[in-house]
Amino acid sequence: MVLACSGSASGVPQCTGPSCACSGSSCGCDGGASCNVQCAQGGPGCSATCNGVTDCTVACSDNCNIDCKSGSNCGATCGANCNYSCDSQKTCTVTAGDHSTIDCKSSNSCTVTCTGSCIVDCTSVDNCNVTCPGDAGATSCGDSKVCGDMKPDGGC
């Protein structure tokens, strides 16, 4: 089943999964084995939520928000200014664009590939792996790992 949201053809996200539903530029899944949200290229401001989904996959461009909670795997690819939150998952994996904020909590692993500057906060995560552009190492700043010139709220 494919559900498409209303809006312009270029910015309409599509979502597949047994519990998937879209409204405007937001899609979400509550429970189920899988959820796949594909936001159209150039569709700014897409939001995707997976709650209790075994395998959640999200692809979006700039200015998107991704929120995964209480599932097994949450994989995402997003552009600049991405906000990715992964809470109580077994595996969190994201490739994020410039000026993105990544928040992993209470998970077995969080694997982040930043293609520009980013801030990664791993709280109660067994394995937190951050790759910065050009193989530059991530800088530790309190509980955060930073690629590039971003600063966490409150500074370092």
Secondary structure, 3 states (H helix, E strand, C coil): CEEECCCCHHHCCEEECCCEEEECCEEEEECCCEEEEECCCCCCCCEEEEECCCEEEEECCCCCEEEEECCCEEEEECCCCCEEEEECCCEEEEEECCCEEEEEEEEEEEEEEECCCEEEEEEEEEEEEEECHHHCCCEEECCEEEECCCCCCCCC
